[in-house]
Amino acid sequence: MSNSASKKEYSIDAANLPLGRAASRAASLLMGKGEPDFRRNRPPQVSVTITNANKLYLPRKKQASKKYFSYSGFPGGLKALTLALVVQRKGVAFVLRRAVYGMLPKNRLRDILIKHLKIIG
């Protein structure tokens, strides 16, 4: 009996998918929830590729109302950017990666799992 597990590759077509729907599918696959040998304490041998990220469905209302916050650590250092500004400056891939990152478990595996996510387009 061999212990070598082959790495599974999943592909998600993000064209016309809402941001949260694409991110939750990717997070679920990255955690290995669909695998028969799912274990919470082990990273699964999977990689997820999201294609057509630039065709992601982002409603105008969400682009204007959703805010991304960053804090410099100094008094008055809280910055808020809208989704439209973040997409314009950093791209849709950044927004999608951050959404998936927020849906992964907050433990040591989080940084390991996010490395298996590839975003194209």
DSSP file (Angstrom, degrees, kcal/mol; ACC not computed):
  #  RESIDUE AA STRUCTURE BP1 BP2  ACC     N-H-->O    O-->H-N    N-H-->O    O-->H-N    TCO  KAPPA ALPHA  PHI   PSI    X-CA   Y-CA   Z-CA
    1    1 A M              0   0    0      0, 0.0     2,-0.3     0, 0.0     0, 0.0   0.000 360.0 360.0 360.0 127.2    0.0    0.0    0.0
    2    2 A S        -     0   0    0      1,-0.1     0, 0.0     2,-0.1     0, 0.0  -0.712 360.0-154.9 -99.5 147.7    1.5    3.3   -1.0
    3    3 A N        +     0   0    0     -2,-0.3     2,-0.6     2,-0.1    -1,-0.1   0.418  57.3 117.3 -96.5  -0.2    1.1    6.6    0.8
    4    4 A S        -     0   0    0      1,-0.0     2,-0.5     0, 0.0    -2,-0.1  -0.577  48.3-162.8 -76.3 118.0    1.7    8.9   -2.2
    5    5 A A        -     0   0    0     -2,-0.6     2,-0.2     3,-0.0    -2,-0.1  -0.852  16.4-127.3-100.9 132.8   -1.4   10.9   -2.8
    6    6 A S        -     0   0    0     -2,-0.5     2,-0.5     1,-0.1    39,-0.1  -0.538  27.4-111.1 -78.8 145.7   -1.8   12.6   -6.2
    7    7 A K        -     0   0    0     -2,-0.2     2,-0.3    39,-0.1    39,-0.2  -0.631  29.2-143.4 -79.6 124.7   -2.5   16.3   -6.1
    8    8 A K  E     -a   46   0A   0     37,-2.7    39,-2.1    -2,-0.5     2,-0.5  -0.677   9.4-153.2 -88.6 141.6   -6.1   17.1   -7.4
    9    9 A E  E     -a   47   0A   0     -2,-0.3     2,-0.3    37,-0.2    39,-0.2  -0.967   9.6-169.7-118.8 128.1   -6.6   20.2   -9.4
   10   10 A Y  E     -a   48   0A   0     37,-2.9    39,-2.6    -2,-0.5     2,-0.4  -0.875   5.2-157.3-114.1 147.6   -9.9   22.0   -9.5
   11   11 A S  E     -a   49   0A   0     -2,-0.3     2,-0.5    37,-0.2    39,-0.2  -0.990   3.0-165.8-126.9 134.0  -10.9   24.8  -11.8
   12   12 A I  E     -a   50   0A   0     37,-2.9    39,-2.8    -2,-0.4     2,-0.8  -0.978  13.4-146.6-119.7 125.5  -13.7   27.4  -11.1
   13   13 A D  E     -a   51   0A   0     -2,-0.5    39,-0.2    37,-0.2    37,-0.1  -0.827  13.1-171.5 -91.2 111.7  -15.0   29.6  -13.9
   14   14 A A    >   +     0   0    0     37,-2.7     3,-1.9    -2,-0.8    43,-0.4   0.376  37.1 131.7 -88.1   4.6  -15.8   32.9  -12.3
   15   15 A A  T 3  S-     0   0    0      1,-0.3    41,-0.2    36,-0.2    38,-0.1  -0.419  87.2  -6.3 -62.4 125.3  -17.6   34.4  -15.3
   16   16 A N  T 3  S+     0   0    0     39,-2.2    -1,-0.3     1,-0.2    40,-0.2   0.613 102.8 129.8  63.2  16.9  -21.0   35.9  -14.1
   17   17 A L    <   -     0   0    0     -3,-1.9    40,-2.3    38,-0.1    -1,-0.2  -0.815  63.6-112.9 -95.2 139.8  -20.5   34.4  -10.6
   18   18 A P  B  >  -c   57   0B   0      0, 0.0     4,-2.2     0, 0.0     5,-0.2  -0.339  29.4-111.7 -64.6 155.3  -21.0   36.8   -7.6
   19   19 A L  H  > S+     0   0    0     38,-0.8     4,-2.2     1,-0.2     5,-0.2   0.908 115.0  46.4 -55.8 -48.9  -17.8   37.5   -5.6
   20   20 A G  H  > S+     0   0    0      1,-0.2     4,-2.4     2,-0.2    -1,-0.2   0.846 110.4  52.7 -66.6 -35.2  -19.0   35.6   -2.5
   21   21 A R  H  > S+     0   0    0      2,-0.2     4,-1.9     1,-0.2    -1,-0.2   0.926 112.3  44.1 -67.7 -44.8  -20.2   32.5   -4.4
   22   22 A A  H  X S+     0   0    0     -4,-2.2     4,-2.0     1,-0.2    -2,-0.2   0.904 115.4  49.4 -65.3 -41.2  -16.9   32.1   -6.2
   23   23 A A  H  X S+     0   0    0     -4,-2.2     4,-2.6    -5,-0.2    -2,-0.2   0.891 110.2  49.3 -67.2 -40.3  -14.9   32.7   -3.0
   24   24 A S  H  X S+     0   0    0     -4,-2.4     4,-2.2     2,-0.2    -1,-0.2   0.877 110.6  50.3 -70.0 -36.0  -16.9   30.2   -0.9
   25   25 A R  H  X S+     0   0    0     -4,-1.9     4,-2.2    -5,-0.2    -1,-0.2   0.934 113.2  46.5 -63.2 -44.7  -16.5   27.5   -3.6
   26   26 A A  H  X S+     0   0    0     -4,-2.0     4,-2.6     1,-0.2    -2,-0.2   0.913 112.5  49.5 -64.4 -43.2  -12.8   28.1   -3.7
   27   27 A A  H  X S+     0   0    0     -4,-2.6     4,-1.9     2,-0.2    -1,-0.2   0.902 110.6  50.3 -63.6 -41.3  -12.4   28.1    0.1
   28   28 A S  H  X>S+     0   0    0     -4,-2.2     5,-2.0     1,-0.2     4,-0.7   0.912 113.4  45.2 -63.7 -42.8  -14.4   24.9    0.5
   29   29 A L  H ><5S+     0   0    0     -4,-2.2     3,-0.6     1,-0.2    -2,-0.2   0.894 110.6  53.9 -68.1 -39.4  -12.2   23.1   -2.1
   30   30 A L  H 3<5S+     0   0    0     -4,-2.6    -1,-0.2     1,-0.2    -2,-0.2   0.859 107.5  50.7 -63.5 -35.4   -9.0   24.5   -0.6
   31   31 A M  H 3<5S-     0   0    0     -4,-1.9    -1,-0.2    -5,-0.2     8,-0.2   0.675 112.6-122.3 -75.8 -16.1   -9.9   23.1    2.8
   32   32 A G  T X<5 +     0   0    0     -4,-0.7     3,-1.5    -3,-0.6    -3,-0.2   0.765  58.6 151.1  83.0  25.7  -10.6   19.7    1.2
   33   33 A K  T 3 <S+     0   0    0     -5,-2.0    -4,-0.1     1,-0.3     5,-0.1   0.776  71.6  50.8 -63.4 -26.4  -14.2   19.5    2.4
   34   34 A G  T 3  S+     0   0    0     -6,-0.3    -1,-0.3    -5,-0.1    -5,-0.1   0.482  88.5 104.3 -89.9  -1.8  -15.2   17.4   -0.6
   35   35 A E  S X  S-     0   0    0     -3,-1.5     3,-1.0     1,-0.1     0, 0.0  -0.532  71.0-136.2 -81.6 144.9  -12.5   14.9   -0.1
   36   36 A P  T 3  S+     0   0    0      0, 0.0    -1,-0.1     0, 0.0    -3,-0.0   0.768 106.0  50.1 -69.8 -23.6  -13.2   11.4    1.3
   37   37 A D  T 3  S+     0   0    0     -5,-0.1     2,-0.2     2,-0.1    -3,-0.1  -0.204  81.3 163.4-106.6  42.3  -10.1   11.6    3.6
   38   38 A F    <   +     0   0    0     -3,-1.0     2,-0.4    -5,-0.1    -6,-0.1  -0.406   8.5 172.9 -65.9 127.9  -10.9   15.1    5.0
   39   39 A R    >   -     0   0    0      3,-0.3     3,-1.0    -8,-0.2    -2,-0.1  -0.997  29.4-146.2-135.5 133.3   -9.0   16.1    8.1
   40   40 A R  T 3  S+     0   0    0     -2,-0.4    -1,-0.1     1,-0.2    -2,-0.0   0.795  97.9  52.2 -67.7 -28.0   -9.1   19.5    9.7
   41   41 A N  T 3  S+     0   0    0      2,-0.1    -1,-0.2    68,-0.0     0, 0.0   0.392 102.3  65.5 -94.0   4.4   -5.5   19.4   10.9
   42   42 A R  S <  S-     0   0    0     -3,-1.0    -3,-0.3    67,-0.0    67,-0.0  -0.985  80.9-123.6-127.1 134.6   -3.9   18.4    7.5
   43   43 A P        -     0   0    0      0, 0.0   -12,-0.1     0, 0.0   -11,-0.1  -0.614  35.0-124.3 -72.8 131.1   -3.7   20.5    4.4
   44   44 A P        -     0   0    0      0, 0.0     2,-1.7     0, 0.0   -12,-0.1  -0.327  19.2-110.4 -73.6 159.2   -5.3   18.5    1.5
   45   45 A Q  S    S+     0   0    0    -39,-0.1   -37,-2.7   -13,-0.1     2,-0.3  -0.536  76.6 118.4 -87.7  69.6   -3.3   17.8   -1.7
   46   46 A V  E     -a    8   0A   0     -2,-1.7     2,-0.4   -39,-0.2   -37,-0.2  -0.940  45.2-162.0-132.8 154.5   -5.4   20.1   -3.9
   47   47 A S  E     -a    9   0A   0    -39,-2.1   -37,-2.9    -2,-0.3     2,-0.5  -0.997  11.2-153.6-134.6 141.3   -4.9   23.2   -6.0
   48   48 A V  E     -ab  10 117A   0     68,-2.4    70,-2.8    -2,-0.4     2,-0.5  -0.951   5.4-166.8-118.8 129.8   -7.7   25.5   -7.1
   49   49 A T  E     -ab  11 118A   0    -39,-2.6   -37,-2.9    -2,-0.5     2,-0.6  -0.970   5.4-159.2-116.2 126.2   -7.5   27.7  -10.2
   50   50 A I  E     -ab  12 119A   0     68,-3.1    70,-3.4    -2,-0.5     3,-0.3  -0.923  14.6-168.2-105.4 119.9  -10.1   30.5  -10.7
   51   51 A T  E     +a   13   0A   0    -39,-2.8   -37,-2.7    -2,-0.6   -36,-0.2  -0.664  62.2  26.3-105.3 162.9  -10.4   31.6  -14.3
   52   52 A N    >   +     0   0    0     -2,-0.2     3,-1.4    68,-0.2    69,-0.2   0.857  66.4 157.3  56.3  40.7  -12.2   34.6  -15.8
   53   53 A A  G >   +     0   0    0     67,-1.7     3,-1.4    -3,-0.3    68,-0.2   0.810  67.5  61.8 -64.7 -29.3  -11.8   36.6  -12.6
   54   54 A N  G 3  S+     0   0    0     67,-0.8    -1,-0.3     1,-0.3    67,-0.1   0.632  98.8  57.0 -73.7 -10.9  -12.1   39.8  -14.5
   55   55 A K  G <  S+     0   0    0     -3,-1.4   -39,-2.2     2,-0.1    -1,-0.3   0.169  78.1 137.1-101.5  16.5  -15.7   38.8  -15.6
   56   56 A L    <   -     0   0    0     -3,-1.4     2,-0.8   -41,-0.2   -41,-0.1  -0.327  63.2-110.6 -62.2 142.9  -16.8   38.4  -11.9
   57   57 A Y  B     +c   18   0B   0    -40,-2.3   -38,-0.8   -43,-0.4    -1,-0.1  -0.693  44.6 167.7 -82.6 112.1  -20.2   39.8  -11.2
   58   58 A L        -     0   0    0     -2,-0.8     5,-0.1   -40,-0.1    -2,-0.0  -0.922  28.3-138.5-125.3 103.6  -19.8   42.9   -9.0
   59   59 A P     >  -     0   0    0      0, 0.0     4,-2.2     0, 0.0     5,-0.2  -0.237  17.7-121.3 -61.6 149.7  -23.1   44.9   -8.7
   60   60 A R  H  > S+     0   0    0      1,-0.2     4,-1.6     2,-0.2     5,-0.2   0.870 112.7  55.4 -58.8 -38.5  -22.7   48.7   -8.9
   61   61 A K  H  > S+     0   0    0      1,-0.2     4,-2.1     2,-0.2     5,-0.2   0.909 109.0  46.6 -63.9 -41.2  -24.3   49.1   -5.5
   62   62 A K  H  > S+     0   0    0      1,-0.2     4,-2.6     2,-0.2    21,-0.4   0.888 108.5  56.1 -67.2 -38.4  -21.7   46.8   -3.9
   63   63 A Q  H  < S+     0   0    0     -4,-2.2    21,-1.8     1,-0.2    20,-0.3   0.843 115.0  39.1 -61.7 -32.5  -18.9   48.6   -5.7
   64   64 A A  H  < S+     0   0    0     -4,-1.6    -1,-0.2    -5,-0.2    -2,-0.2   0.809 124.7  35.2 -86.5 -31.2  -20.0   51.8   -4.1
   65   65 A S  H  < S+     0   0    0     -4,-2.1     2,-0.3    -5,-0.2    -3,-0.2   0.788  91.2  91.3 -99.6 -29.8  -21.0   50.6   -0.6
   66   66 A K     <  -     0   0    0     -4,-2.6    17,-1.7    -5,-0.2     2,-0.4  -0.506  60.7-162.7 -71.7 131.6  -18.5   47.8    0.2
   67   67 A K  E     -D   82   0C   0     -2,-0.3     2,-0.5    15,-0.2    15,-0.2  -0.918  15.3-153.3-120.6 142.7  -15.4   49.2    2.0
   68   68 A Y  E     -D   81   0C   0     13,-3.4    13,-2.6    -2,-0.4     2,-0.3  -0.963  20.0-155.3-111.0 127.2  -12.0   47.7    2.7
   69   69 A F  E     +D   80   0C   0     -2,-0.5     2,-0.3    11,-0.2    11,-0.2  -0.801  14.9 179.4-107.6 143.6  -10.2   49.0    5.8
   70   70 A S  E     -D   79   0C   0      9,-2.2     9,-3.2    -2,-0.3     2,-0.5  -0.994  11.3-156.6-138.3 143.1   -6.5   49.3    6.6
   71   71 A Y  E     -D   78   0C   0     -2,-0.3     7,-0.2     7,-0.2    -2,-0.0  -0.977  10.0-161.3-125.7 126.4   -5.0   50.6    9.8
   72   72 A S        -     0   0    0      5,-1.6    -1,-0.1    -2,-0.5     6,-0.1   0.667  45.5-113.9 -79.3 -17.1   -1.5   52.0   10.0
   73   73 A G  S    S+     0   0    0      1,-0.4     5,-0.1     4,-0.1    -1,-0.1   0.282  83.7 106.9  99.7 -10.0   -1.3   51.7   13.8
   74   74 A F  S >  S-     0   0    0      3,-0.1     3,-2.1     1,-0.1    -1,-0.4  -0.679  85.5 -86.2 -99.5 155.4   -1.1   55.4   14.3
   75   75 A P  T 3  S+     0   0    0      0, 0.0    -1,-0.1     0, 0.0     0, 0.0  -0.396 118.7  12.9 -59.0 131.0   -3.9   57.7   15.6
   76   76 A G  T 3  S+     0   0    0     -2,-0.1    -2,-0.0     1,-0.1    -5,-0.0   0.630  93.2 123.5  77.0  13.8   -6.1   58.7   12.7
   77   77 A G    <   +     0   0    0     -3,-2.1    -5,-1.6     2,-0.1     2,-0.6   0.170  30.0 120.3 -95.6  18.6   -4.5   56.1   10.5
   78   78 A L  E     -D   71   0C   0     -7,-0.2     2,-0.4    -6,-0.1    -7,-0.2  -0.739  42.5-170.5 -85.8 121.6   -7.6   54.2    9.5
   79   79 A K  E     -D   70   0C   0     -9,-3.2    -9,-2.2    -2,-0.6     2,-0.4  -0.916   6.6-164.2-113.9 139.6   -8.1   54.2    5.7
   80   80 A A  E     -D   69   0C   0     -2,-0.4     2,-0.4   -11,-0.2   -11,-0.2  -0.988   6.7-177.0-124.7 126.4  -11.3   53.1    4.0
   81   81 A L  E     -D   68   0C   0    -13,-2.6   -13,-3.4    -2,-0.4     2,-0.1  -0.948  23.9-123.9-120.1 142.5  -11.4   52.3    0.2
   82   82 A T  E  >  -D   67   0C   0     -2,-0.4     4,-2.2   -15,-0.2   -15,-0.2  -0.384  28.7-108.8 -78.4 163.5  -14.5   51.3   -1.7
   83   83 A L  H  > S+     0   0    0    -17,-1.7     4,-2.5   -21,-0.4     5,-0.2   0.885 119.2  55.5 -58.7 -40.6  -14.6   48.1   -3.7
   84   84 A A  H  > S+     0   0    0    -21,-1.8     4,-2.0     1,-0.2    -1,-0.2   0.897 109.0  46.9 -61.5 -41.0  -14.5   50.1   -7.0
   85   85 A L  H  > S+     0   0    0    -22,-0.3     4,-2.5     2,-0.2     5,-0.2   0.898 111.8  50.0 -68.0 -40.6  -11.3   51.8   -5.9
   86   86 A V  H  X>S+     0   0    0     -4,-2.2     4,-3.1     2,-0.2     5,-0.9   0.909 111.6  48.5 -65.2 -41.5   -9.6   48.6   -4.8
   87   87 A V  H  X5S+     0   0    0     -4,-2.5     4,-0.8     3,-0.2    -1,-0.2   0.898 113.2  48.6 -63.6 -40.1  -10.5   46.9   -8.1
   88   88 A Q  H  <5S+     0   0    0     -4,-2.0    -2,-0.2    -5,-0.2    -1,-0.2   0.904 121.6  33.5 -66.7 -41.6   -9.1   49.9  -10.0
   89   89 A R  H  <5S+     0   0    0     -4,-2.5    -2,-0.2    -5,-0.1    -3,-0.2   0.904 137.1  15.4 -83.0 -44.0   -5.8   50.0   -8.0
   90   90 A K  H  <5S-     0   0    0     -4,-3.1     4,-0.4    -5,-0.2    -3,-0.2   0.593 103.2-120.3-113.0 -14.6   -5.1   46.4   -7.2
   91   91 A G     X< -     0   0    0     -5,-0.9     4,-1.2    -4,-0.8     3,-0.3  -0.104  30.7 -75.0  96.8 165.3   -7.3   44.4   -9.5
   92   92 A V  H  > S+     0   0    0      1,-0.2     4,-2.6     2,-0.2     5,-0.2   0.809 123.3  65.5 -69.6 -30.7  -10.1   41.8   -9.2
   93   93 A A  H  > S+     0   0    0      1,-0.2     4,-2.6     2,-0.2    -1,-0.2   0.888 100.2  50.8 -61.1 -39.4   -7.6   39.1   -8.2
   94   94 A F  H  > S+     0   0    0     -4,-0.4     4,-2.3    -3,-0.3    -1,-0.2   0.923 111.5  47.5 -62.9 -44.6   -6.7   40.9   -5.0
   95   95 A V  H  X S+     0   0    0     -4,-1.2     4,-2.0     2,-0.2    -2,-0.2   0.914 114.5  46.2 -63.8 -44.2  -10.3   41.3   -4.0
   96   96 A L  H  X S+     0   0    0     -4,-2.6     4,-2.3     2,-0.2    -2,-0.2   0.911 112.5  49.6 -66.5 -43.4  -11.0   37.6   -4.8
   97   97 A R  H  X S+     0   0    0     -4,-2.6     4,-2.6    -5,-0.2    -1,-0.2   0.896 111.5  49.6 -62.7 -40.4   -7.9   36.4   -2.9
   98   98 A R  H  X S+     0   0    0     -4,-2.3     4,-1.8    -5,-0.2    -1,-0.2   0.870 109.8  51.2 -68.0 -36.0   -8.8   38.5    0.1
   99   99 A A  H  X S+     0   0    0     -4,-2.0     4,-0.8     2,-0.2    -2,-0.2   0.918 112.9  44.9 -66.1 -43.3  -12.4   37.1    0.1
  100  100 A V  H >X S+     0   0    0     -4,-2.3     3,-0.9     1,-0.2     4,-0.8   0.916 110.7  54.9 -65.3 -42.8  -11.2   33.5    0.0
  101  101 A Y  H >< S+     0   0    0     -4,-2.6     3,-0.7     1,-0.3    -1,-0.2   0.867 106.0  52.2 -58.9 -38.4   -8.6   34.3    2.7
  102  102 A G  H 3< S+     0   0    0     -4,-1.8    -1,-0.3     1,-0.2    -2,-0.2   0.711 107.8  52.5 -71.1 -20.1  -11.3   35.6    5.0
  103  103 A M  H << S+     0   0    0     -3,-0.9    -1,-0.2    -4,-0.8    -2,-0.2   0.541  91.0  92.3 -93.3  -8.3  -13.3   32.4    4.5
  104  104 A L  S << S-     0   0    0     -4,-0.8     6,-0.1    -3,-0.7   -76,-0.1  -0.490  93.7 -84.9 -82.0 157.1  -10.4   30.0    5.4
  105  105 A P        -     0   0    0      0, 0.0     2,-1.9     0, 0.0     5,-0.2  -0.331  38.6-120.2 -63.6 142.4  -10.0   28.9    9.0
  106  106 A K  S    S+     0   0    0      3,-0.1     2,-0.2    -4,-0.1    -4,-0.0  -0.529  77.7  91.5 -85.9  74.4   -8.1   31.3   11.2
  107  107 A N  S >  S-     0   0    0     -2,-1.9     3,-1.4     0, 0.0     4,-0.4  -0.767  96.0 -68.7-147.0-167.7   -5.2   29.0   12.2
  108  108 A R  T 3> S+     0   0    0      1,-0.3     4,-0.6    -2,-0.2     3,-0.3   0.738 123.8  61.2 -66.1 -23.1   -1.7   27.9   11.0
  109  109 A L  H 3> S+     0   0    0      1,-0.2     4,-3.0     2,-0.2    -1,-0.3   0.687  82.8  83.0 -77.0 -16.8   -3.1   26.2    7.9
  110  110 A R  H <> S+     0   0    0     -3,-1.4     4,-2.1     1,-0.2    -1,-0.2   0.914  93.3  42.9 -56.4 -49.0   -4.6   29.4    6.5
  111  111 A D  H  > S+     0   0    0     -4,-0.4     4,-0.7    -3,-0.3    -1,-0.2   0.821 115.4  50.9 -68.7 -30.1   -1.3   30.7    5.0
  112  112 A I  H  < S+     0   0    0     -4,-0.6     3,-0.5     2,-0.2     4,-0.3   0.915 111.1  47.9 -71.0 -43.4   -0.5   27.2    3.6
  113  113 A L  H >< S+     0   0    0     -4,-3.0     3,-1.7     1,-0.2    -2,-0.2   0.887 105.1  57.4 -66.4 -40.3   -3.9   26.8    2.0
  114  114 A I  H >< S+     0   0    0     -4,-2.1     3,-1.4     1,-0.3    -1,-0.2   0.748  95.1  67.0 -67.2 -21.4   -4.0   30.2    0.3
  115  115 A K  T 3< S+     0   0    0     -4,-0.7    -1,-0.3    -3,-0.5    -2,-0.2   0.700  92.9  61.1 -69.4 -18.3   -0.7   29.3   -1.5
  116  116 A H  T <  S+     0   0    0     -3,-1.7   -68,-2.4    -4,-0.3     2,-0.5   0.278  85.3  97.3 -91.6  10.6   -2.6   26.7   -3.5
  117  117 A L  E <   -b   48   0A   0     -3,-1.4     2,-0.4   -70,-0.2   -68,-0.2  -0.887  51.7-174.0-103.9 126.3   -5.0   29.2   -5.0
  118  118 A K  E     -b   49   0A   0    -70,-2.8   -68,-3.1    -2,-0.5     2,-0.5  -0.975   6.0-162.1-118.9 132.6   -4.3   30.6   -8.5
  119  119 A I  E     -b   50   0A   0     -2,-0.4     2,-0.4   -70,-0.2   -68,-0.2  -0.965   8.8-175.1-118.5 123.1   -6.3   33.4  -10.0
  120  120 A I              0   0    0    -70,-3.4   -67,-1.7    -2,-0.5   -68,-0.2  -0.946 360.0 360.0-119.1 134.2   -6.2   33.9  -13.8
  121  121 A G              0   0    0     -2,-0.4   -67,-0.8   -69,-0.2    -1,-0.1   0.439 360.0 360.0  98.1 360.0   -7.8   36.7  -15.7
